[in-house]
Amino acid sequence: MRAGESFRVAVDALRVNRLRSALTMLGVVIGVAAVVVLVAIGSGARDLVQREIEGLGSNIIFVAPGQLSLGAAPSISRLRLDDVAYLGRITGDESAIAVALNSGETIRAGHRQLYSSIVGANENLRNVFDRPLRRGRYLSRTDVETRRRVVVLGSEVAHRLFGDADPVGRQITVAGGARFRVIGVFEEVGQTFGQSRDAEVHIPVTAAQRLFGVERVDFLAVRAPTKEAVPALRKTVVDALQRRYRGEEFSAITQTQLLGTIGTVLGALTGVLAAIAAISLLVGGVGVSNIMLVSVRERTREIGLRKALGARQRDILSQFLLEAVLLTSLGGAAGIALGVGAALAISAISPVPATIAWWSPALAFAVSAAVGVFFGVAPARRAGRLDPVVALRAE
């Protein structure tokens, strides 16, 4: 039997039992759609995290006491502001070293107030982390050295406290009574790890230390001149701090390491979700096998007649196998369309991102066709082995 004739017969067989064929394909459609959607969401989340980390700046090394890793408990910091000058002498570029001291406090302007993240920073932090300004200026070395009470507002904080008015030159109250004069407003930059960077306010690290009654800084951030210089600079900084603070452990993590760790976690999660979704493909395949067995029983006389007219066993086998593959392939195509549409809808109406990689629909379609082959073999072999005499006598 020619391939074209086999295809036409397969289409006619599916068309005769449209409702049964549609219900059989439903399991495959749901399985393929679920795989496409979950892989798209997982890929989108990974891309979002990568953009957020890269948005902090390039070639940055984060240095903190203890083990700096995801899930590790924070250590009490022994880092001090004068570590910037110390590391600057070793690395040769003090301007590429930023410090931060973080706390959450209530800030007020007139009758308006909000809870915000207070970042005590030195003058280098804006350049290390690429924080452009919308208006005004950033903290200066003089501000840090004189503990001047000045503040740079995130765009969200500026809008909520002052609306559309220009906040530069106005005053806000921090931590219940300390007054700070606004000298600048950041450009909007969005979120990093689920926290809005537009809800931050930056004050001189020395003013923050006085305000919170501490002498430490929470972490250091060092910017390497090139990507190639990151590994060597990372080792130099950690070794220098461990020499200065005998018996203390320091660790540093680069953006590449951070991306690799988070990418591994998200990749594993995406794989698990896709595997769970693929179970419905297995269920759909069982349904295909069951329906094809029913089809063989219903068409026993037709099989006997074809064999009596000269059809070979492989012709009958290929005929029923083609029907099974066609059934799952149509379900796979419908599932891809449904999955892509669902992923785009989720991305449009929710904060959950979705990135549809070209290989995801292609892989889903290939798997759906493979399901047809795998679960269609047994019914096709049964049809091909029927004895023509027995088949013609079947009721």
N, C-alpha and C positions, 0 to 999 in steps of 0.2 A: 504494500500500500504506500502510495506516495505521501510525502510529508504534508503537502497542501491538502490532500484529501483527508488525512488523519486530523489535521487541525480543524477542518470544516466539520467533521463528524463530532469532534470534541466540543466545539462551540454549540452545535445543535443539541448534544446531550445535556449540556448545562442549561441551555435555553428552555428545554422542555420542562425542567424542574426548577424554575426560577427561584421560587421561595425557598426550597430546600438548599439550593446552591448559595443563596444569599445568607441564610442562617449558618451554613457551614463555613462560609468565608468570614463571618463575624468575629470568630475567635482569632483568626489571623489578623484581621483589621485592627482589633483592639491591641493585640500584642505588638504589632509593628508600630502603631501610633504611640503606644506607651514608651517603647524603646526610643523612638525619635524624640519625643518630648523630653524624657528624662536625660538623655545624652545632651540635648540642646541646652537644658537648664544647667547641667553640670559644667558644660563647656563655657557657658555664659558667666557662671559664677567664677570660674578660674580666670577668665579674661578680665572680669571686673576687678578681682583682687590684684592681678598683675598691673592693671592700669593705675590702681590706687597706690600700690607700692612704688611704681615708677613715677607717679605724680609727686612723691615726696622729694624727688631730686635724683640725680644719677651718681653712682659710685660712692654711696654713703656707707659708712661702717658705724654700727651702733655698739657702744661700749657701756657695760654695766657691771656691777659687782656680782659675784656668784656665777651660776649657770644661766646664761641668757638663752632661753629656748622656749618653744611653745609648751605651755602647761607647767613650766617650772615655777616653784614658789619664789616670790621676790625676796631679795636679800637686802639687809640694811646697808645703805650706801655710805662708804667712807670717802667718796669723791668730793673734792673741794673746787672752788672756783679757780684757785691758783694752779690747778692741774692743767688749765688751758695754756698758761705761759710755759709750764714745764714741758708739756708735750710739743708746744710750738717750737721750743729750742731743739727738740729731738727731730721733729719732722721737717722743720724749716719753714713752716707756714702756719702761724698762729691764727690767721684769719679764716682758715678752713676748719676750725674746731669750734663747735657750738656746745653749750650746756643747757640743761633744762631742769627746772624744779616745778613739779606739778601739784596742784590742789584744786578742789572744787569748792567754790564760794558763791554766796549770793551777792550780786552787784545791783546798785540802784542808780537811777537818774531821775530826779524829781519823784513823781508818784509811781513810776514804772520800775519793776525789778524782775530779775530772772536769775536762775542758778546757772553758773557758767564754769568752764574749765579755765583756771588761772595758770598761765605758764610763765614762770620766772626764767628769763632768757638773757643771754649776752648779745652783744651787737652783731655777732656772726651768724646767729641762727637763721635769719631771713635768707642770707645768701647760701647757706648750706642746704636748706630745704626748699629753695625756690618759692618764696612766698611774695608774689607781686603785690604792690599797694595800689588801691584805688585813689586814695588822696592822702595828703600829709606826708609824714616821714616815719622811718622806723627808729628803734632805739639806737642811741649812739654810745660810744665808749664813755663819754662824759656822763651820760645818764646812768650807766652802770657804776662808774667809779664814785659818783656823788650820791648814789641811792635816790636819785630823783624820782618823785612820784608822778610818773607819766605812763600812759597806757596806749597800746595799739589794739583796736577792736576788730574782731571778726565781722564779716558783712552781716551775718544773721543777728549778732548782738547789737550792732549799730542800728539796724532797722527796727528791732524790737524796743530799743531804749529811746531812739530819737526819731523814728519814722523816716520821712523823706528829708528831714533837716540835716544840715552838715554838722556832724558832731565834733569836728576838729576845733579845739579851743575850749570845749565845754568840760564839765567835771562829772565824774561818777564816784560813787562810794563803794568800796570793796571791804568785805569781811566785817561789816557792821559799823565802820566808822572812818576808815582810812580813805582820804580823798585823793583821787588821781586825775590829772588833766589829760584829755584825749589829744594825742599828737598825730594819729594816723588811723586809717581803716584799710584792712586787707581786701583784695579782690576775692570774689567767691571762688572756692575751690572744691566744695562738696565734701564727701565722706571718705574716711579711711578706716577699714575694719568695723564699719557700722557706726562710727562716731563722727559727728559733724565737726570738721575743722573750722567751719565758719562760726561755731559757737565758742571759740577760744578768745581769750584776751591775753596779750603779752605785756608784761611789766619787767623792769630791770631785775635781774636775778638777785642783786643785792637788796633791793627793796622787798622782794618776795621773802628772802631769808629773814629780814627784820620783821616782816609782817607775820610770818609763821613761826618765828622763834627758833630757827635752825641755822646750821652752818654748812650743811651738805648741799650737793646737787644730785639729782636722781640719776642722770645718765649723761654721757658724752656722745656726740655725733661728729665723726671726722669724715671730711670729703676728700677722696683721692683725686689727683689731677687727671688720671686716666683709668679706664677699666682694668688695664693690665697691671696697674700699680696697686690695686686693691689688696691682693693676698699678702704682699710684702709689707705694706703699710699696716695691715691688720695685725700681723705678728709683731711689728715694731712697737705699736701702741700698747698691746697687751703686755709684752715683756717689760716695757718701761714702767707701766703702772705696778706690776708685780715686784719690780725692784724697789720702787718707792714705798710701797705698802707691804713690807715683809710679812709673810704668813697669810696674806689675803689672796683670794682667787678672783680673777677678772676674766670676762669672756667678751667676745665680739662676734657679731653676726652681720653678714653682708646682705645686700638686697638679693643677690643671686641665691644665697642659702635660704633666705626667707621665702623667696618664690618657689624654690625647689621643695621645701618642706610643705608649704601650703598646697602646692600643685600635686604633690604625692597624696596628701590627705583627700583633696577634692577628687582626684582621679580615682582613688580607691572607692570613695563614696559613690561616684558616678557609675563605676563598674558594678558595684553591689546593687544599686537601684536598677540598672539596665538588666542585670541577671534576674532580678525579681520580676521585672516586667516581661522578660523573655519566657517565663513560665507559662504565660497565657498563650504564647506561640506553641508551646508543647501541647497544651490543652487543645488548641485549634488544630494541631496536627493529628491528634487522636480522633477528633471529630471528622477530619477529612478521611482518615483511614476507615472509620466506621461507615461513613456515607458511601465510600467507594465499594466497600464490601456489600452494602445493600444494593448498589447499582449493579454489581456483578450478578447478584441473585436475580434481580428483576430482568436482566437482559441475557439470561442463560440461553434462551432459544435463539436470540440474535447471534450470540457467540457460536452456537452450534451451526447455524445456517452459514455464517461466514467461513467457518472451518470446512464445512461440506463443499463450499464453492472454491476452496483452495487457499484460504488464509492460513499463514503459518503461525506457529506459537509466538514467535517474536513480534509478528504484526499485531496480534491481540494484546500482548504484553505492552508494547509501545503505545497502543491506542489508549489503554486505561491509565498508563503512567502519564501520558500527555494530558489527559483530562485532570488528573490530580495536580500536576504542576500548573496547569492553566488556572485551576481553581485557587490555589494558594498565591499565584503570581498576581491575579486580579485583586485578591484580598490584600496582598502586599502593596500594590500600587494605591489602592484606596486608603490603606493605613498610612502610607507616606504622606498623601495629600492631607489626611486628617491630622496627622502628627505635626506637619509643618504649619498648618493653619492654627492649631492649638498653641504651638510654641510662639508664633508671632502674636497671637492674641494675649497670651500670658505676659509676654514682654511689653506689650503696649499698655495694658491696663493695670499692671502691678510693678512693684519695684524689683521683682525677680527677673534677672536678665536671661536672655536665651540666645545662644549662638549656634546656628545650624551649620555644622561642618559638612562639606560635600560627601565625605565618606560615610556619614551616618545613614542617610536615606539609601545610598548604594548598598551598604552592608545589610540594612534591614530588608531590602528587596532580595538580595542574594540569599539571605537566610530563609525568607519566606518561600522562595523557589526550592531551596534545599529541603525544606520541610515537606513540600509536595513530593519530591523524589523519595525521601526517606519513608514517609508514611503511605506513599502510593505503590511502593514495590510489592508489598504483600498482597493487596487486592489484585494488582495487575498479574502477578505470578499465578494467583488462583484462577483468574480468568483464562490465562494462556494455557493452563494445564487441563482445562475441561475436556472431557471426551466428547467429540461431536455427536456421537450416537445418543449418549446419555443426555447431552444438552438439548438435542432436538425433541426428545421425549418429555422434557421438563414441562410442567404446567405453568 
